[in-house]
Amino acid sequence: MSASLGDVTKQSREQMHKVVENTRQHLATIRSGKATTSLLDTVRVEAYGQMVPLNQVAGVSAPEPRLLTVQPWDKGLVGAIEKALRASDLGLNPAHDGALIRIPLPALTEERRKELVKVVHKLAEEGRVAVRHARTEGMNKAKKAEHVSEDDKRHSEKDVQKLHDEAMKQIDQLVKSKEQEIMEV
């Protein structure tokens, strides 16, 4: 019944992969010195009586390194989109000319860069905790597996530990590259 141990390893791999991807997406929404459309991924707009992601009601582009533009597909949503952008915790100051919303990105101060690095580290730590949780869960399932030799259980635990180590390395790399991106002037 070592297939169940294989399932344990597979489940752990999938959980850890999801955590790393989730961490990657969260880090992408943190503003660095350059304009990036993923910066607005977390913005939700009240449209048609419900809250929807910005990218479902408008096209977002970064025509210049310090400028984002939002082109609403429905001109009636310009006000709602502008309001949502102001209400977001991104510290943006959008301006519109009727059809197009321009969002200039001010240069980051040294103090703001350090704050953003702290946020990056906080998000990374949340990811690390989730990876550790997935490892613990996998190890416990491996220990509780029935009709399996102790050697197979230990081997499965080692596999889960390897997956944990790889996921931690990936998160560390994400943090390192995001930190460099933020601190780059």
N, C-alpha and C positions, 0 to 999 in steps of 0.2 A: 504493500500500500504506500510505497514511496511516492506515488503520483500526488498524494495529498501534500507531501513535503514540497514537491514541485509547485503545487498550487500556492502554498504558503510563500515561496520565493517569488512566484509570479505576482501575487497580490502585493507583496512588499515593494517589488520593482515598480508596479503601476502607481501605488500610493506615493512613492518617493518622486517618481517622474512628475506626477501632478503637482506636488509641492514645489518642485524646481520651476516648472512652467508658470505656476501661480506667482512665485517670487519674481520671475523674469517679467511677467506682465505688470506687476505692481511697481517694479523698479523703472519700467519704461514710462510710467506716468509721472515720474519725478522729473521736474524741469532741470535741464542743464543749460549750458550757455547757448545751445543751438535750438532752433525751432524744429519740432518734430510733431507730426500729426498724432502720434500716440499719446501726447501730452493731454489731449482732450478726450481720451477714451473713457474716463470716469464721469464726464459731465453728462447729466441727465436733464432732459428738457420736458416741460409740461406741454404736451401736444395732443390734441384730440381727446382731452379728458383723462390722459394717463401720462405717467413718467416714462419716457423712452430715451435710449442712448442717442447722443447728438448725431452720431454717424448714420442713424436711421432717418433723420429728417433733413440732413444737409451734407454737402460735400466739404471735406476739410483738406486744405493743402498748405504747403509751406513753400511759397514762391521765393522767399529770401531767407537768409540765415536767422534774422531776428524778426520775422513776420509770419503769422499764421492768417489764413483767410478761411472764412466759413461762408459757403454759398447755400442758403436755404432752398430747398426744392419748392416750398410753399412760401411765397412772399409774406403771407400773414403771420408766419412764425418768427419773423425777424426780432420782434420785441421779446418774445418768450426765450429765444436762444440767447439774446444779449443779457437778459435777466439771469438765466442759468449760468452763463459764463461769469458774471459778476458775483453770483452767489457761491460759485465753486471756491474751494480753498486754495486755488492756484495763484491768487493775487494778480489776476489779469484785468486789463482795462480796455474792453472792446469798444469800437466805434463803427457805426454803419452809415452807408451812403444810400440807403433805400433797399438795395438788392444784395449788397456784399458787406459782410462784417469783417473788419480788419482788426487783428489783435497784435499790436506791437509788443515784442518781448523785451523789456528793459534788461540791460546788462546786470548780472548778479553781483551784489556786493560781496566782499570777502566774508562778512558776518553771515550773510544769507547762504553762501556756499557751505560754510561750516554747519549751519543748521540743517541743510539738505543732506549733508554727509551723515549727520546723526540720524535723520529719518531713514536713510538707506540702511544704516547699521541696525536700526530697530526692525525694519522689515525683514532684513536678512536673519536676524535672531528669531523672529517668528517662524521663518522658513526652517531654520535649523531645529527648532523645538518640534515642529511638525514632522520633520524627518526622523528625529529621535523617537517620537511617538510611534511612527510607522515601524521603526526597527524593533522597539519593545513589543509591539503587537505581534510582529512576525516571529520574534524569538519565543514568545509565550505560546503561540500556536504550534511552533515546532516542538516545544517541550511537551505539550499536551497530546501530540499525535500518538495514536494507538497503533499497535501491531507493527512498530517500526523499531529497528535496532538503535541502540544508543549512539553508535557510530554515525548512522544516517542522520539522527537528530543533530549531532554536533556539526556534521557537514552542512546541514541546512542552515544552522545558526551562523556558521562561517560565511555562507553565501549571503545571508541577510546583512551581516556586518560589512561585507565587501560593497554591497549595494548602498548601504548607509555612507560609507567612506566616499564613494563616487559622488553621491548626491551632495555631500558636504563640500567636496572639492568644487563642484559646479556652482554652488551658491557662493563660495568664496571668490571664484572667478568673476561671477556676475557683479559682486560687490566691488571688487577691485577695478573692473572696467568702468562701472558707473561712477565710482569715486573719481577716477581719472577724468572722465567726461565732465563731471561737475566742477572740478578744480581747475580745468583748463580755461585759461583766460583768452 
